[in-house]
Amino acid sequence: MQVDISTRHGHLSEASRQKIEAKMMKITRIFDRLTSIHLTIDLEHEQMPSVDLKVSAEHKHDFVSTDRGADLMGLIDVVIHKMESQLRKYKEKIRQRHRSESDKEMYSEPVNENLDREKE
């Protein structure tokens, strides 16, 4: 998997890059089919930097999370949290879609039995 951190209108220290990369690697625990993670930090406005996080997954378009604020490390945490939410939602959607027919029947049978009982 490719992890890329880029900055616009400024630069980050190597220690900051390592901290940010460690935070971004936590995303892989949620969804293991990620192909790339790209974080862009725009420091054009020093008081209000913006952070964009783009994650590419297999068989899916890119996921995007963006935020702007005063605290850079806090922004990164917020953007990563938003991305984790998107990935969890997508993962659950995949699980529901690929649920076997027997599981679907198992969940629907009690409902049908209850309806039959009510009609009597």
DABELFEN-V560738 format. One record per run of one state. SS is the DSSP state (H for helix, E for strand, C for the rest). FROM is the first residue (numbers start at 1). TO is the last residue. Records with the same first field share a line. If there is no record, write none. Layout:
BEGIN
SS=FROM-TO / FROM-TO
END
This chain:
BEGIN
C=1-1 / 9-13 / 30-33 / 43-48 / 58-59 / 70-71 / 98-100 / 120-120
E=2-8 / 34-42 / 49-57 / 60-69
H=14-29 / 72-97 / 101-119
END
